[in-house]
Amino acid sequence: MYAVVRRDLDMPTGKLSAQAGHAYTASLFECIDTHPDHARRYRLGLNGGSKVTLYCRSEREIRELADRCREAGVPHALFTDEGHVLLPHFDGSPVVTALGIGPLRRTDARAIVKKLRCV
């Protein structure tokens, strides 16, 4: 599974980790709902279990990645943080912070995430 977080938000390590965790969980729930056989294989350890957190540059880029996932039929979920205050980027308003991708095999994710860097 992959979590892509926005670098432009300059999140402290704890905030970034929490947003990545939310994205992993949201994507897994989405996979259970939309690709139950795929989720079952993940649970059995048949299609990998690693989790990798990557950076993207902006909200535009994270939304483009979500579009690429949708076009490829890959389970994914955008996560929006809301109600938390951590100035300057978090004033309680909804902010798209992370994208969960998968679960899926590394070879299947390569085309989507190959240009992103690890956190």
N, CA, C and O atoms as a GROMACS GRO file, in nm:
protein
  476
    1MET      N    1   0.084  -0.117   0.000
    1MET     CA    2   0.000   0.000   0.000
    1MET      C    3   0.089   0.124   0.000
    1MET      O    4   0.204   0.121   0.046
    2TYR      N    5   0.035   0.230  -0.051
    2TYR     CA    6   0.107   0.356  -0.060
    2TYR      C    7   0.023   0.467   0.001
    2TYR      O    8  -0.100   0.467  -0.011
    3ALA      N    9   0.090   0.560   0.066
    3ALA     CA   10   0.027   0.685   0.106
    3ALA      C   11   0.110   0.796   0.042
    3ALA      O   12   0.232   0.797   0.053
    4VAL      N   13   0.042   0.887  -0.023
    4VAL     CA   14   0.108   1.002  -0.084
    4VAL      C   15   0.063   1.124  -0.005
    4VAL      O   16  -0.057   1.152   0.003
    5VAL      N   17   0.158   1.196   0.053
    5VAL     CA   18   0.126   1.315   0.132
    5VAL      C   19   0.180   1.440   0.062
    5VAL      O   20   0.276   1.434  -0.014
    6ARG      N   21   0.115   1.551   0.090
    6ARG     CA   22   0.152   1.677   0.026
    6ARG      C   23   0.271   1.742   0.095
    6ARG      O   24   0.266   1.771   0.215
    7ARG      N   25   0.376   1.765   0.020
    7ARG     CA   26   0.497   1.830   0.074
    7ARG      C   27   0.472   1.979   0.100
    7ARG      O   28   0.532   2.036   0.192
    8ASP      N   29   0.386   2.042   0.020
    8ASP     CA   30   0.364   2.187   0.032
    8ASP      C   31   0.297   2.227   0.164
    8ASP      O   32   0.294   2.346   0.197
    9LEU      N   33   0.244   2.131   0.240
    9LEU     CA   34   0.179   2.164   0.366
    9LEU      C   35   0.276   2.170   0.483
    9LEU      O   36   0.238   2.209   0.593
   10ASP      N   37   0.401   2.130   0.461
   10ASP     CA   38   0.504   2.136   0.566
   10ASP      C   39   0.455   2.079   0.699
   10ASP      O   40   0.471   2.141   0.804
   11MET      N   41   0.395   1.961   0.694
   11MET     CA   42   0.342   1.899   0.815
   11MET      C   43   0.455   1.850   0.905
   11MET      O   44   0.553   1.793   0.855
   12PRO      N   45   0.442   1.870   1.036
   12PRO     CA   46   0.539   1.809   1.128
   12PRO      C   47   0.530   1.656   1.116
   12PRO      O   48   0.430   1.604   1.066
   13THR      N   49   0.632   1.587   1.160
   13THR     CA   50   0.640   1.442   1.145
   13THR      C   51   0.516   1.370   1.199
   13THR      O   52   0.464   1.280   1.133
   14GLY      N   53   0.469   1.408   1.315
   14GLY     CA   54   0.352   1.342   1.374
   14GLY      C   55   0.227   1.362   1.291
   14GLY      O   56   0.150   1.267   1.270
   15LYS      N   57   0.206   1.482   1.243
   15LYS     CA   58   0.089   1.512   1.159
   15LYS      C   59   0.098   1.435   1.028
   15LYS      O   60   0.000   1.376   0.983
   16LEU      N   61   0.216   1.436   0.966
   16LEU     CA   62   0.236   1.364   0.841
   16LEU      C   63   0.209   1.214   0.860
   16LEU      O   64   0.142   1.152   0.778
   17SER      N   65   0.260   1.158   0.968
   17SER     CA   66   0.238   1.015   0.995
   17SER      C   67   0.090   0.984   1.014
   17SER      O   68   0.041   0.884   0.964
   18ALA      N   69   0.020   1.069   1.085
   18ALA     CA   70  -0.123   1.049   1.106
   18ALA      C   71  -0.200   1.056   0.974
   18ALA      O   72  -0.288   0.974   0.950
   19GLN      N   73  -0.166   1.152   0.890
   19GLN     CA   74  -0.236   1.165   0.763
   19GLN      C   75  -0.209   1.045   0.673
   19GLN      O   76  -0.300   0.996   0.606
   20ALA      N   77  -0.085   0.996   0.673
   20ALA     CA   78  -0.053   0.876   0.595
   20ALA      C   79  -0.132   0.757   0.648
   20ALA      O   80  -0.187   0.679   0.570
   21GLY      N   81  -0.140   0.743   0.780
   21GLY     CA   82  -0.217   0.634   0.839
   21GLY      C   83  -0.363   0.640   0.802
   21GLY      O   84  -0.424   0.537   0.771
   22HIS      N   85  -0.421   0.760   0.804
   22HIS     CA   86  -0.561   0.776   0.762
   22HIS      C   87  -0.579   0.736   0.616
   22HIS      O   88  -0.678   0.671   0.580
   23ALA      N   89  -0.483   0.773   0.532
   23ALA     CA   90  -0.492   0.741   0.389
   23ALA      C   91  -0.483   0.590   0.366
   23ALA      O   92  -0.559   0.535   0.286
   24TYR      N   93  -0.391   0.521   0.435
   24TYR     CA   94  -0.381   0.375   0.423
   24TYR      C   95  -0.515   0.310   0.459
   24TYR      O   96  -0.567   0.226   0.386
   25THR      N   97  -0.570   0.352   0.573
   25THR     CA   98  -0.694   0.293   0.622
   25THR      C   99  -0.810   0.320   0.528
   25THR      O  100  -0.888   0.230   0.497
   26ALA      N  101  -0.822   0.444   0.482
   26ALA     CA  102  -0.933   0.479   0.392
   26ALA      C  103  -0.923   0.400   0.262
   26ALA      O  104  -1.025   0.356   0.208
   27SER      N  105  -0.802   0.383   0.211
   27SER     CA  106  -0.786   0.308   0.087
   27SER      C  107  -0.819   0.160   0.107
   27SER      O  108  -0.881   0.098   0.020
   28LEU      N  109  -0.779   0.103   0.220
   28LEU     CA  110  -0.812  -0.036   0.248
   28LEU      C  111  -0.963  -0.055   0.258
   28LEU      O  112  -1.017  -0.151   0.204
   29PHE      N  113  -1.032   0.035   0.327
   29PHE     CA  114  -1.178   0.027   0.336
   29PHE      C  115  -1.243   0.038   0.199
   29PHE      O  116  -1.338  -0.034   0.168
   30GLU      N  117  -1.190   0.128   0.116
   30GLU     CA  118  -1.241   0.142  -0.020
   30GLU      C  119  -1.220   0.012  -0.098
   30GLU      O  120  -1.309  -0.031  -0.172
   31CYS      N  121  -1.104  -0.049  -0.081
   31CYS     CA  122  -1.075  -0.176  -0.148
   31CYS      C  123  -1.170  -0.286  -0.103
   31CYS      O  124  -1.217  -0.365  -0.185
   32ILE      N  125  -1.198  -0.292   0.026
   32ILE     CA  126  -1.291  -0.393   0.078
   32ILE      C  127  -1.428  -0.376   0.013
   32ILE      O  128  -1.492  -0.474  -0.022
   33ASP      N  129  -1.472  -0.250  -0.005
   33ASP     CA  130  -1.603  -0.222  -0.065
   33ASP      C  131  -1.608  -0.246  -0.215
   33ASP      O  132  -1.708  -0.294  -0.267
   34THR      N  133  -1.499  -0.212  -0.285
   34THR     CA  134  -1.504  -0.214  -0.432
   34THR      C  135  -1.430  -0.329  -0.497
   34THR      O  136  -1.460  -0.366  -0.611
   35HIS      N  137  -1.332  -0.387  -0.428
   35HIS     CA  138  -1.252  -0.497  -0.482
   35HIS      C  139  -1.236  -0.604  -0.373
   35HIS      O  140  -1.123  -0.630  -0.330
   36PRO      N  141  -1.345  -0.668  -0.328
   36PRO     CA  142  -1.336  -0.759  -0.214
   36PRO      C  143  -1.239  -0.876  -0.234
   36PRO      O  144  -1.173  -0.918  -0.139
   37ASP      N  145  -1.228  -0.928  -0.356
   37ASP     CA  146  -1.132  -1.037  -0.379
   37ASP      C  147  -0.989  -0.989  -0.361
   37ASP      O  148  -0.904  -1.060  -0.306
   38HIS      N  149  -0.963  -0.868  -0.406
   38HIS     CA  150  -0.830  -0.808  -0.392
   38HIS      C  151  -0.798  -0.787  -0.243
   38HIS      O  152  -0.686  -0.814  -0.199
   39ALA      N  153  -0.896  -0.738  -0.168
   39ALA     CA  154  -0.877  -0.716  -0.024
   39ALA      C  155  -0.852  -0.848   0.048
   39ALA      O  156  -0.770  -0.854   0.140
   40ARG      N  157  -0.920  -0.952   0.008
   40ARG     CA  158  -0.901  -1.084   0.069
   40ARG      C  159  -0.759  -1.135   0.044
   40ARG      O  160  -0.696  -1.189   0.134
   41ARG      N  161  -0.708  -1.117  -0.079
   41ARG     CA  162  -0.571  -1.158  -0.110
   41ARG      C  163  -0.471  -1.079  -0.025
   41ARG      O  164  -0.371  -1.135   0.020
   42TYR      N  165  -0.497  -0.951  -0.004
   42TYR     CA  166  -0.409  -0.868   0.079
   42TYR      C  167  -0.409  -0.922   0.223
   42TYR      O  168  -0.304  -0.934   0.286
   43ARG      N  169  -0.527  -0.953   0.273
   43ARG     CA  170  -0.539  -1.004   0.409
   43ARG      C  171  -0.463  -1.134   0.427
   43ARG      O  172  -0.406  -1.160   0.533
   44LEU      N  173  -0.461  -1.217   0.324
   44LEU     CA  174  -0.391  -1.344   0.329
   44LEU      C  175  -0.241  -1.331   0.299
   44LEU      O  176  -0.168  -1.429   0.305
   45GLY      N  177  -0.195  -1.209   0.267
   45GLY     CA  178  -0.054  -1.185   0.238
   45GLY      C  179  -0.013  -1.227   0.098
   45GLY      O  180   0.105  -1.249   0.071
   46LEU      N  181  -0.110  -1.238   0.008
   46LEU     CA  182  -0.080  -1.285  -0.127
   46LEU      C  183  -0.045  -1.174  -0.226
   46LEU      O  184   0.003  -1.203  -0.335
   47ASN      N  185  -0.068  -1.049  -0.190
   47ASN     CA  186  -0.031  -0.940  -0.281
   47ASN      C  187   0.044  -0.830  -0.207
   47ASN      O  188   0.019  -0.711  -0.228
   48GLY      N  189   0.134  -0.871  -0.121
   48GLY     CA  190   0.221  -0.775  -0.053
   48GLY      C  191   0.157  -0.714   0.070
   48GLY      O  192   0.035  -0.710   0.083
   49GLY      N  193   0.240  -0.668   0.159
   49GLY     CA  194   0.190  -0.607   0.280
   49GLY      C  195   0.268  -0.484   0.321
   49GLY      O  196   0.241  -0.425   0.425
   50SER      N  197   0.365  -0.446   0.240
   50SER     CA  198   0.446  -0.329   0.271
   50SER      C  199   0.364  -0.202   0.259
   50SER      O  200   0.269  -0.193   0.182
   51LYS      N  201   0.404  -0.103   0.338
   51LYS     CA  202   0.343   0.029   0.329
   51LYS      C  203   0.455   0.130   0.305
   51LYS      O  204   0.555   0.131   0.377
   52VAL      N  205   0.437   0.214   0.205
   52VAL     CA  206   0.538   0.312   0.167
   52VAL      C  207   0.472   0.449   0.165
   52VAL      O  208   0.364   0.466   0.109
   53THR      N  209   0.538   0.547   0.227
   53THR     CA  210   0.486   0.684   0.226
   53THR      C  211   0.573   0.767   0.132
   53THR      O  212   0.696   0.768   0.142
   54LEU      N  213   0.505   0.837   0.041
   54LEU     CA  214   0.571   0.916  -0.063
   54LEU      C  215   0.524   1.061  -0.055
   54LEU      O  216   0.419   1.090   0.002
   55TYR      N  217   0.602   1.150  -0.114
   55TYR     CA  218   0.565   1.291  -0.123
   55TYR      C  219   0.512   1.324  -0.262
   55TYR      O  220   0.555   1.266  -0.362
   56CYS      N  221   0.417   1.419  -0.267
   56CYS     CA  222   0.384   1.489  -0.391
   56CYS      C  223   0.398   1.638  -0.362
   56CYS      O  224   0.418   1.677  -0.247
   57ARG      N  225   0.389   1.720  -0.466
   57ARG     CA  226   0.418   1.862  -0.449
   57ARG      C  227   0.299   1.948  -0.411
   57ARG      O  228   0.317   2.053  -0.349
   58SER      N  229   0.175   1.906  -0.446
   58SER     CA  230   0.063   1.998  -0.429
   58SER      C  231  -0.071   1.924  -0.431
   58SER      O  232  -0.077   1.805  -0.460
   59GLU      N  233  -0.176   1.997  -0.400
   59GLU     CA  234  -0.310   1.940  -0.409
   59GLU      C  235  -0.342   1.901  -0.553
   59GLU      O  236  -0.404   1.798  -0.578
   60ARG      N  237  -0.300   1.983  -0.647
   60ARG     CA  238  -0.325   1.950  -0.788
   60ARG      C  239  -0.262   1.815  -0.824
   60ARG      O  240  -0.325   1.732  -0.890
   61GLU      N  241  -0.139   1.795  -0.782
   61GLU     CA  242  -0.070   1.670  -0.814
   61GLU      C  243  -0.137   1.551  -0.746
   61GLU      O  244  -0.149   1.444  -0.806
   62ILE      N  245  -0.180   1.566  -0.621
   62ILE     CA  246  -0.242   1.455  -0.552
   62ILE      C  247  -0.376   1.418  -0.618
   62ILE      O  248  -0.412   1.300  -0.625
   63ARG      N  249  -0.448   1.519  -0.666
   63ARG     CA  250  -0.575   1.491  -0.736
   63ARG      C  251  -0.549   1.425  -0.871
   63ARG      O  252  -0.626   1.338  -0.913
   64GLU      N  253  -0.441   1.464  -0.939
   64GLU     CA  254  -0.405   1.398  -1.066
   64GLU      C  255  -0.369   1.252  -1.042
   64GLU      O  256  -0.405   1.165  -1.122
   65LEU      N  257  -0.299   1.224  -0.932
   65LEU     CA  258  -0.268   1.086  -0.897
   65LEU      C  259  -0.395   1.006  -0.870
   65LEU      O  260  -0.406   0.890  -0.911
   66ALA      N  261  -0.490   1.067  -0.802
   66ALA     CA  262  -0.618   1.000  -0.776
   66ALA      C  263  -0.689   0.970  -0.908
   66ALA      O  264  -0.748   0.863  -0.924
   67ASP      N  265  -0.685   1.063  -1.002
   67ASP     CA  266  -0.745   1.040  -1.134
   67ASP      C  267  -0.679   0.924  -1.206
   67ASP      O  268  -0.746   0.843  -1.268
   68ARG      N  269  -0.545   0.917  -1.197
   68ARG     CA  270  -0.473   0.806  -1.261
   68ARG      C  271  -0.510   0.672  -1.198
   68ARG      O  272  -0.522   0.572  -1.267
   69CYS      N  273  -0.527   0.671  -1.067
   69CYS     CA  274  -0.571   0.549  -0.998
   69CYS      C  275  -0.709   0.507  -1.047
   69CYS      O  276  -0.734   0.390  -1.075
   70ARG      N  277  -0.799   0.604  -1.056
   70ARG     CA  278  -0.936   0.577  -1.100
   70ARG      C  279  -0.935   0.520  -1.242
   70ARG      O  280  -1.002   0.421  -1.271
   71GLU      N  281  -0.858   0.582  -1.330
   71GLU     CA  282  -0.850   0.535  -1.469
   71GLU      C  283  -0.791   0.394  -1.478
   71GLU      O  284  -0.830   0.317  -1.566
   72ALA      N  285  -0.698   0.361  -1.388
   72ALA     CA  286  -0.634   0.229  -1.390
   72ALA      C  287  -0.715   0.124  -1.313
   72ALA      O  288  -0.680   0.006  -1.314
   73GLY      N  289  -0.822   0.166  -1.247
   73GLY     CA  290  -0.902   0.072  -1.169
   73GLY      C  291  -0.834   0.029  -1.039
   73GLY      O  292  -0.860  -0.081  -0.989
   74VAL      N  293  -0.747   0.114  -0.986
   74VAL     CA  294  -0.672   0.083  -0.865
   74VAL      C  295  -0.748   0.137  -0.743
   74VAL      O  296  -0.794   0.252  -0.745
   75PRO      N  297  -0.762   0.056  -0.638
   75PRO     CA  298  -0.826   0.106  -0.516
   75PRO      C  299  -0.747   0.226  -0.461
   75PRO      O  300  -0.624   0.223  -0.455
   76HIS      N  301  -0.819   0.328  -0.420
   76HIS     CA  302  -0.753   0.448  -0.368
   76HIS      C  303  -0.854   0.531  -0.290
   76HIS      O  304  -0.975   0.510  -0.302
   77ALA      N  305  -0.805   0.625  -0.210
   77ALA     CA  306  -0.892   0.714  -0.136
   77ALA      C  307  -0.816   0.843  -0.103
   77ALA      O  308  -0.705   0.838  -0.050
   78LEU      N  309  -0.877   0.955  -0.134
   78LEU     CA  310  -0.824   1.084  -0.092
   78LEU      C  311  -0.865   1.105   0.053
   78LEU      O  312  -0.978   1.074   0.091
   79PHE      N  313  -0.774   1.158   0.134
   79PHE     CA  314  -0.809   1.188   0.271
   79PHE      C  315  -0.806   1.338   0.292
   79PHE      O  316  -0.711   1.406   0.253
   80THR      N  317  -0.912   1.389   0.356
   80THR     CA  318  -0.924   1.531   0.384
   80THR      C  319  -0.924   1.553   0.534
   80THR      O  320  -1.008   1.499   0.606
   81ASP      N  321  -0.830   1.633   0.581
   81ASP     CA  322  -0.824   1.671   0.722
   81ASP      C  323  -0.920   1.787   0.742
   81ASP      O  324  -0.927   1.878   0.659
   82GLU      N  325  -0.994   1.783   0.852
   82GLU     CA  326  -1.092   1.890   0.875
   82GLU      C  327  -1.108   1.911   1.025
   82GLU      O  328  -1.113   1.816   1.103
   83GLY      N  329  -1.117   2.036   1.064
   83GLY     CA  330  -1.145   2.069   1.202
   83GLY      C  331  -1.023   2.083   1.291
   83GLY      O  332  -1.037   2.119   1.408
   84HIS      N  333  -0.905   2.056   1.239
   84HIS     CA  334  -0.784   2.069   1.319
   84HIS      C  335  -0.712   2.200   1.286
   84HIS      O  336  -0.712   2.244   1.170
   85VAL      N  337  -0.652   2.260   1.386
   85VAL     CA  338  -0.582   2.386   1.367
   85VAL      C  339  -0.433   2.365   1.390
   85VAL      O  340  -0.390   2.323   1.497
   86LEU      N  341  -0.356   2.395   1.287
   86LEU     CA  342  -0.210   2.392   1.292
   86LEU      C  343  -0.165   2.490   1.185
   86LEU      O  344  -0.139   2.453   1.071
   87LEU      N  345  -0.156   2.616   1.226
   87LEU     CA  346  -0.126   2.722   1.130
   87LEU      C  347   0.013   2.704   1.070
   87LEU      O  348   0.100   2.650   1.138
   88PRO      N  349   0.037   2.746   0.948
   88PRO     CA  350  -0.049   2.830   0.866
   88PRO      C  351  -0.143   2.752   0.773
   88PRO      O  352  -0.238   2.811   0.721
   89HIS      N  353  -0.122   2.624   0.751
   89HIS     CA  354  -0.199   2.554   0.649
   89HIS      C  355  -0.330   2.493   0.700
   89HIS      O  356  -0.421   2.467   0.622
   90PHE      N  357  -0.340   2.471   0.830
   90PHE     CA  358  -0.458   2.407   0.887
   90PHE      C  359  -0.528   2.505   0.980
   90PHE      O  360  -0.484   2.530   1.092
   91ASP      N  361  -0.639   2.560   0.930
   91ASP     CA  362  -0.715   2.657   1.009
   91ASP      C  363  -0.852   2.604   1.048
   91ASP      O  364  -0.940   2.680   1.087
   92GLY      N  365  -0.869   2.473   1.037
   92GLY     CA  366  -0.998   2.411   1.067
   92GLY      C  367  -1.080   2.383   0.943
   92GLY      O  368  -1.174   2.304   0.948
   93SER      N  369  -1.044   2.446   0.831
   93SER     CA  370  -1.114   2.421   0.703
   93SER      C  371  -1.069   2.288   0.645
   93SER      O  372  -0.960   2.241   0.679
   94PRO      N  373  -1.150   2.226   0.558
   94PRO     CA  374  -1.110   2.100   0.495
   94PRO      C  375  -0.985   2.120   0.408
   94PRO      O  376  -0.977   2.214   0.328
   95VAL      N  377  -0.887   2.029   0.424
   95VAL     CA  378  -0.764   2.033   0.346
   95VAL      C  379  -0.733   1.891   0.300
   95VAL      O  380  -0.719   1.801   0.383
   96VAL      N  381  -0.721   1.870   0.169
   96VAL     CA  382  -0.679   1.739   0.119
   96VAL      C  383  -0.532   1.722   0.155
   96VAL      O  384  -0.447   1.801   0.113
   97THR      N  385  -0.504   1.618   0.234
   97THR     CA  386  -0.367   1.600   0.285
   97THR      C  387  -0.296   1.478   0.228
   97THR      O  388  -0.174   1.478   0.215
   98ALA      N  389  -0.372   1.374   0.193
   98ALA     CA  390  -0.307   1.247   0.157
   98ALA      C  391  -0.395   1.165   0.064
   98ALA      O  392  -0.516   1.182   0.057
   99LEU      N  393  -0.329   1.076  -0.007
   99LEU     CA  394  -0.395   0.981  -0.096
   99LEU      C  395  -0.347   0.841  -0.061
   99LEU      O  396  -0.226   0.815  -0.063
  100GLY      N  397  -0.439   0.753  -0.028
  100GLY     CA  398  -0.405   0.613  -0.007
  100GLY      C  399  -0.421   0.539  -0.138
  100GLY      O  400  -0.520   0.560  -0.209
  101ILE      N  401  -0.326   0.455  -0.171
  101ILE     CA  402  -0.331   0.376  -0.295
  101ILE      C  403  -0.310   0.230  -0.258
  101ILE      O  404  -0.212   0.194  -0.192
  102GLY      N  405  -0.403   0.147  -0.302
  102GLY     CA  406  -0.389   0.004  -0.281
  102GLY      C  407  -0.488  -0.050  -0.180
  102GLY      O  408  -0.582   0.019  -0.140
  103PRO      N  409  -0.465  -0.171  -0.141
  103PRO     CA  410  -0.346  -0.251  -0.160
  103PRO      C  411  -0.330  -0.299  -0.304
  103PRO      O  412  -0.428  -0.327  -0.374
  104LEU      N  413  -0.205  -0.307  -0.344
  104LEU     CA  414  -0.171  -0.359  -0.476
  104LEU      C  415  -0.025  -0.396  -0.479
  104LEU      O  416   0.054  -0.352  -0.395
  105ARG      N  417   0.012  -0.477  -0.575
  105ARG     CA  418   0.151  -0.519  -0.588
  105ARG      C  419   0.236  -0.402  -0.637
  105ARG      O  420   0.189  -0.314  -0.708
  106ARG      N  421   0.361  -0.404  -0.598
  106ARG     CA  422   0.455  -0.298  -0.637
  106ARG      C  423   0.461  -0.282  -0.788
  106ARG      O  424   0.466  -0.169  -0.838
  107THR      N  425   0.460  -0.392  -0.862
  107THR     CA  426   0.466  -0.384  -1.008
  107THR      C  427   0.344  -0.314  -1.065
  107THR      O  428   0.354  -0.246  -1.167
  108ASP      N  429   0.229  -0.330  -1.001
  108ASP     CA  430   0.107  -0.265  -1.048
  108ASP      C  431   0.104  -0.117  -1.012
  108ASP      O  432   0.038  -0.038  -1.079
  109ALA      N  433   0.176  -0.079  -0.907
  109ALA     CA  434   0.178   0.061  -0.863
  109ALA      C  435   0.284   0.143  -0.935
  109ALA      O  436   0.274   0.265  -0.941
  110ARG      N  437   0.383   0.076  -0.991
  110ARG     CA  438   0.499   0.147  -1.047
  110ARG      C  439   0.460   0.258  -1.143
  110ARG      O  440   0.515   0.368  -1.136
  111ALA      N  441   0.366   0.232  -1.233
  111ALA     CA  442   0.329   0.332  -1.334
  111ALA      C  443   0.268   0.457  -1.269
  111ALA      O  444   0.277   0.567  -1.325
  112ILE      N  445   0.206   0.442  -1.153
  112ILE     CA  446   0.140   0.555  -1.088
  112ILE      C  447   0.237   0.633  -0.999
  112ILE      O  448   0.233   0.756  -0.996
  113VAL      N  449   0.324   0.563  -0.926
  113VAL     CA  450   0.405   0.629  -0.823
  113VAL      C  451   0.554   0.643  -0.857
  113VAL      O  452   0.631   0.691  -0.774
  114LYS      N  453   0.593   0.602  -0.975
  114LYS     CA  454   0.738   0.594  -1.007
  114LYS      C  455   0.811   0.728  -0.997
  114LYS      O  456   0.932   0.729  -0.973
  115LYS      N  457   0.744   0.840  -1.014
  115LYS     CA  458   0.812   0.970  -1.012
  115LYS      C  459   0.813   1.035  -0.873
  115LYS      O  460   0.867   1.144  -0.855
  116LEU      N  461   0.753   0.969  -0.774
  116LEU     CA  462   0.744   1.026  -0.641
  116LEU      C  463   0.861   0.980  -0.556
  116LEU      O  464   0.920   0.875  -0.579
  117ARG      N  465   0.895   1.062  -0.455
  117ARG     CA  466   1.005   1.032  -0.364
  117ARG      C  467   0.952   0.986  -0.229
  117ARG      O  468   0.844   1.027  -0.185
  118CYS      N  469   1.030   0.901  -0.164
  118CYS     CA  470   0.994   0.855  -0.031
  118CYS      C  471   1.007   0.969   0.070
  118CYS      O  472   1.088   1.061   0.053
  119VAL      N  473   0.927   0.962   0.173
  119VAL     CA  474   0.931   1.060   0.281
  119VAL      C  475   1.058   1.040   0.360
  119VAL      O  476   1.082   1.112   0.456
   0.00000   0.00000   0.00000
